[in-house]
Amino acid sequence: MSEPQLPQAVQRLVDAINAADTEAFVAAFTDDGYVDDWGRVLSGPAGVRSWAETDAIGAGARMTVLEASTSDDVTELRFGWSSRVFNGESSAFATVRDDRVAAFRIPPHA
């Protein structure tokens, strides 16, 4: 089964996580980009790097996109996540601006 087609900016984010490449992950975001993980918002390059180091790349994360749909500049993702912090399926919304990710939001599970 192949992964769903994603906008290039979102694919770079996924690829960076799976390659354990923090620099590529930070570079995938706009300068004012942010991660909102269950209401914990980490902004700008330092915030994005911090999240990558504690919750994603630094936690040995692997992200498998299961479903994706894009409307305008927002891609909704359903993905499998495996790491030392969280294992299971989750959803996220990635907003793209100027071919980079402006926001990566992971809402709390319902």
C-alpha positions in Angstrom: 0.0 0.0 0.0 1.5 3.4 -1.0 1.2 6.5 1.1 -1.3 9.2 0.1 -0.1 12.0 -2.2 0.9 15.1 -0.1 1.8 18.6 -0.9 5.6 18.9 -1.2 5.9 21.0 1.9 4.0 18.4 4.0 5.9 15.5 2.4 9.2 17.2 3.4 8.0 17.4 7.0 7.1 13.7 7.0 10.4 12.7 5.3 12.4 14.8 7.8 10.8 13.0 10.7 11.4 9.5 9.2 15.0 10.4 8.2 15.7 11.7 11.8 16.8 15.0 10.2 16.1 17.8 12.6 17.6 20.5 10.3 15.3 19.4 7.4 12.4 19.4 9.8 13.0 22.9 10.9 13.7 24.0 7.3 10.3 22.6 6.3 8.6 25.4 8.3 8.1 29.1 7.6 10.1 31.4 9.8 7.0 32.1 11.9 5.8 28.5 11.7 4.6 26.6 14.7 3.7 23.2 16.1 0.6 22.9 18.2 0.6 19.5 19.9 -2.5 19.1 22.0 -2.6 22.9 22.8 1.1 23.1 23.5 2.3 25.7 20.9 6.0 25.9 20.0 6.7 28.8 17.6 9.5 29.8 15.3 12.6 27.8 14.4 13.6 27.4 18.1 10.1 26.1 19.1 9.8 23.8 16.1 13.3 22.4 16.8 12.4 21.9 20.5 9.3 19.8 19.5 11.4 17.8 17.1 13.9 17.0 19.7 11.5 16.1 22.5 8.5 14.6 20.8 9.5 13.5 17.3 13.1 13.0 16.0 14.7 12.9 19.4 12.1 10.3 20.5 12.9 8.0 17.5 9.6 8.8 15.8 8.4 7.1 12.6 5.4 8.6 10.9 3.3 6.6 8.4 0.6 8.6 6.6 -2.5 6.5 6.4 -4.9 9.1 4.8 -4.7 12.6 3.6 -6.9 15.2 2.1 -6.1 18.7 1.1 -8.4 21.7 0.8 -6.9 25.0 -0.2 -3.8 25.4 1.9 -4.7 22.9 4.7 -3.9 19.1 4.6 -5.6 16.9 7.1 -3.6 13.8 7.9 -4.4 10.5 9.6 -1.1 8.8 10.5 0.5 6.1 12.4 3.2 7.2 14.9 5.8 5.1 16.6 8.2 6.7 19.2 9.4 6.5 22.7 6.7 9.2 23.6 3.6 8.1 21.8 2.5 5.0 19.8 -0.7 4.8 17.8 -2.8 6.6 15.3 -3.4 10.3 15.4 -4.6 13.2 13.2 -3.0 16.5 12.3 -3.6 19.6 10.2 -0.7 21.1 8.2 -1.2 24.6 6.8 1.1 25.4 3.9 2.3 28.9 2.9 4.9 29.8 0.3 5.7 26.1 -0.1 6.6 25.6 3.6 4.6 24.5 6.6 3.2 27.5 8.5 1.4 25.4 11.1 1.3 21.7 12.2 -1.6 21.1 14.5 -2.2 17.9 16.4 -5.5 18.2 18.1 -6.3 16.3 21.3 -8.0 12.9 20.7 -11.7 13.0 21.0 
